[in-house]
Amino acid sequence: MSRPRIGITTSLENGKQTLDLRYAQAVEAACGIPIILPILDRAGTARDFAMLLDGLIIPGGPGITRGLIGALPADLPAVDERRDLSDELIYHAMAERPFLGICYGMQFANALSGGRIYADVQRQTGAAVHSAERGASEHQIQIAPTSRLRSILRAERLPANSHHIQALAGLGEGMRVSARAADNVIEAIESEDGRVIGVQFHPERMGERGLPLFADLVQRAASHAYQNL
């Protein structure tokens, strides 16, 4: 059996797709094959493309506009409508396959499930600064004891990086919290059926500490592919 093929969506700005190299490197280090996805416009194309993949990552990006509470601040641009549509199409097309959402990707999956999001959690709730661009640094997160995330990371606490302005205000259907920061900001979620893992921090920037999340996705993708031979 070949190595699992993991699709990774991209950012879109001024008609150009971009992706931090570290996402693909993390998938490769976890023994998966990273496949960079194009921006898609049609559901049929997304369904056909999904047949090439065993798992999906939606990585970081601009501001989520679905389920938004408040207005996006000046230092957070809104997601391009074409990326928003493309991410939705491939997410639904991959509905049977394992998923890892990172920062924007976690927020996006939660929003598609009917969840809500603060436009600026710091200013709307009085939470600590969670954006490196606003001066935040690494902070500790508390991982729920019975969560899948705990079994993946094998830790009760984890030092995580800070790279977000938005934060979840309400969970989508079928989602549950798997980690929080000290100020109660949601740092990770997972679906009750085990398909979706979402983290607010960026594991691709955390070296060996973050690699288990990619290894878990690759392992789940391999298991799904084997069961569907």
Buried (B, 14 or more C-beta within 10 A) or exposed (E): EEBBBBBBBBBBEEEEBEBBEBBBEBBBBBEBBBBEBEBBEEBEBBBEBBEEBBBBBBBBBBBBBBBBBBEBBEEBEBBBEEBBBBBBBBBEBBEEBBBBBBBBBBBBBBBBBBBBBBBBBBEBBEBBBBBBEEEBEEBEBBBBEEBBBBEBBEEEEBEBBBBBBBBBBBBBEEBBBBBBBEBEBBBBBBBEEEBBBBBBBBBBBBEEBBBBBBBBBBBBBBEBBEEEE
